[in-house]
Amino acid sequence: MFDPIVFDNLKVVVEGEIYDLDLSGQVSVTNREDFVDLAQFTRTYRISFQPHFCCTASLTLSTDLDNIHAELTPSRVEKPGCTVYIHFQLKKQKPFEEAEFQNIQEMCERIWGTTRVVKQRITHEVGGSEYENNIEVTFNRFIYEDQVGDLIEMIDYMLQTTDQLKVLYDKS
């Protein structure tokens, strides 16, 4: 057995919250990834779920050697934390219009706040019939163990975002 680090504790909370939603039927967990990169000494955990057929939401937790070292070295002053990334994948059978990008941007800023960075990236396979809008919400700060409530709140914001993306999807 090992002594869990902040990353492990936050991961367990996220996983539990999302699997509770899965058990209640509110979402369907579609993927879970837990990586240890021995070359870069990083850890990454990603869980993806679908509350609606039109979009997938993912929450990614990440930590690096500096944060792991800060936790395992009692004499270090730095507070260990994790980086959080939120992703949404919205698929359609026709190209996205400029107004849709603006609506998504405004909706994400309304839900997540204007201090968050929201990026949208469109992918389309040449010859294919599907268009994908990959939306990323990033935070310019670490999440610490004493902010576990913020992490749980992020899951609620993810559900609000997917509900709004469904409304936009149904209109198009």
C-alpha positions as CSV (number, residue, x, y, z in Angstrom):
1,M,0.0,0.0,0.0
2,F,1.1,3.6,-0.6
3,D,0.4,6.9,1.0
4,P,-2.0,8.7,-1.4
5,I,-1.0,12.1,-2.6
6,V,-3.3,15.1,-3.3
7,F,-3.8,13.9,-6.9
8,D,-5.1,10.5,-5.6
9,N,-7.5,12.0,-3.1
10,L,-9.0,14.4,-5.7
11,K,-9.2,11.6,-8.2
12,V,-11.2,9.4,-5.8
13,V,-13.6,12.3,-5.1
14,V,-14.2,13.0,-8.9
15,E,-14.6,9.4,-9.7
16,G,-17.1,8.8,-6.9
17,E,-19.2,11.8,-7.8
18,I,-19.4,10.9,-11.5
19,Y,-20.0,7.2,-10.9
20,D,-22.8,8.2,-8.5
21,L,-24.3,10.2,-11.4
22,D,-23.9,7.1,-13.6
23,L,-25.6,4.8,-11.0
24,S,-28.5,7.2,-10.7
25,G,-28.9,7.3,-14.5
26,Q,-28.2,11.0,-15.0
27,V,-25.1,10.2,-17.1
28,S,-23.4,7.3,-18.7
29,V,-19.6,7.0,-18.1
30,T,-18.0,6.4,-21.5
31,N,-14.3,6.3,-20.7
32,R,-11.8,6.4,-17.9
33,E,-8.1,6.8,-18.2
34,D,-5.4,6.8,-15.5
35,F,-1.9,7.5,-16.8
36,V,1.5,7.5,-15.2
37,D,4.2,9.0,-17.4
38,L,7.5,7.7,-16.2
39,A,9.5,9.8,-18.7
40,Q,8.1,13.1,-17.6
41,F,7.0,12.0,-14.0
42,T,3.5,13.2,-14.4
43,R,0.1,11.6,-13.6
44,T,-3.1,12.3,-15.5
45,Y,-6.6,11.0,-14.8
46,R,-9.5,11.6,-17.3
47,I,-13.1,10.5,-16.9
48,S,-15.6,11.1,-19.7
49,F,-19.4,10.8,-19.6
50,Q,-22.5,11.5,-21.7
51,P,-25.6,13.0,-20.2
52,H,-27.1,13.4,-23.7
53,F,-26.4,11.6,-27.0
54,C,-25.1,14.8,-28.7
55,C,-22.2,15.6,-26.4
56,T,-19.5,14.1,-24.2
57,A,-18.0,15.8,-21.2
58,S,-14.5,15.0,-19.8
59,L,-12.8,16.1,-16.6
60,T,-9.0,15.8,-16.5
61,L,-6.8,16.0,-13.4
62,S,-3.1,16.3,-13.8
63,T,-0.1,16.7,-11.6
64,D,3.7,16.8,-12.2
65,L,6.9,16.1,-10.4
66,D,7.1,19.5,-8.7
67,N,3.8,19.0,-7.1
68,I,4.4,15.4,-6.1
69,H,7.8,16.4,-4.7
70,A,6.3,19.4,-2.8
71,E,3.9,16.9,-1.0
72,L,6.5,14.3,-0.3
73,T,9.1,16.7,1.0
74,P,7.9,18.1,4.4
75,S,10.5,20.9,4.3
76,R,9.1,22.4,1.0
77,V,7.0,25.5,1.4
78,E,5.0,25.0,-1.8
79,K,1.5,23.7,-1.5
80,P,0.9,20.6,-3.7
81,G,-2.0,20.8,-6.2
82,C,-3.4,19.6,-9.4
83,T,-4.4,21.2,-12.8
84,V,-7.9,20.7,-14.0
85,Y,-9.1,20.8,-17.6
86,I,-12.7,20.5,-18.7
87,H,-13.6,19.3,-22.2
88,F,-16.8,19.0,-24.2
89,Q,-17.2,17.3,-27.5
90,L,-20.2,18.3,-29.6
91,K,-20.9,16.4,-32.8
92,K,-23.1,17.4,-35.7
93,Q,-23.9,16.2,-39.2
94,K,-23.5,19.6,-40.8
95,P,-20.9,22.4,-40.4
96,F,-21.0,24.7,-37.4
97,E,-22.0,28.3,-38.2
98,E,-20.2,31.4,-36.8
99,A,-23.3,32.2,-34.7
100,E,-23.1,28.8,-33.0
101,F,-19.5,29.4,-32.0
102,Q,-20.5,32.8,-30.5
103,N,-23.5,31.2,-28.7
104,I,-21.3,28.5,-27.2
105,Q,-18.6,30.9,-26.1
106,E,-21.2,33.2,-24.4
107,M,-22.9,30.2,-22.8
108,C,-19.6,28.9,-21.4
109,E,-18.7,32.3,-20.1
110,R,-22.1,32.6,-18.4
111,I,-21.7,29.2,-16.7
112,W,-17.9,29.1,-16.0
113,G,-17.2,32.8,-15.6
114,T,-15.3,35.3,-17.8
115,T,-12.0,34.6,-16.0
116,R,-11.8,31.1,-17.5
117,V,-10.2,30.4,-20.8
118,V,-12.7,28.8,-23.3
119,K,-11.3,27.5,-26.6
120,Q,-13.2,25.8,-29.4
121,R,-11.6,23.7,-32.1
122,I,-13.4,22.2,-35.0
123,T,-12.4,18.9,-36.6
124,H,-13.8,17.3,-39.7
125,E,-12.5,14.3,-41.6
126,V,-12.3,15.1,-45.3
127,G,-15.0,13.0,-47.0
128,G,-16.7,12.4,-43.7
129,S,-20.1,13.6,-42.7
130,E,-19.5,14.5,-39.1
131,Y,-18.2,17.8,-37.6
132,E,-16.9,18.0,-34.1
133,N,-16.5,21.0,-31.9
134,N,-14.0,20.3,-29.1
135,I,-14.6,22.9,-26.3
136,E,-12.0,23.3,-23.6
137,V,-12.4,25.2,-20.3
138,T,-9.1,25.9,-18.5
139,F,-8.4,27.5,-15.2
140,N,-5.3,29.6,-14.5
141,R,-4.7,28.1,-11.1
142,F,-4.1,24.8,-9.2
143,I,-6.8,23.0,-7.3
144,Y,-5.7,22.0,-3.8
145,E,-7.0,19.4,-1.5
146,D,-8.9,21.9,0.6
147,Q,-10.8,23.0,-2.5
148,V,-12.4,19.6,-3.1
149,G,-15.8,21.4,-2.9
150,D,-14.8,23.4,-6.0
151,L,-14.1,20.2,-7.9
152,I,-17.6,18.8,-7.0
153,E,-19.1,22.1,-8.1
154,M,-17.3,21.8,-11.5
155,I,-19.1,18.6,-12.1
156,D,-22.4,20.5,-11.6
157,Y,-21.2,23.2,-14.1
158,M,-20.3,20.4,-16.5
159,L,-23.9,19.1,-16.3
160,Q,-25.3,22.6,-16.9
161,T,-23.0,23.1,-19.9
162,T,-24.0,19.8,-21.5
163,D,-27.7,20.6,-20.9
164,Q,-27.1,24.0,-22.7
165,L,-25.2,22.3,-25.5
166,K,-28.1,20.0,-26.0
167,V,-30.4,23.0,-26.3
168,L,-28.1,24.5,-28.9
169,Y,-27.8,21.1,-30.7
170,D,-31.6,20.7,-30.8
171,K,-32.0,24.2,-32.4
172,S,-29.6,23.4,-35.2
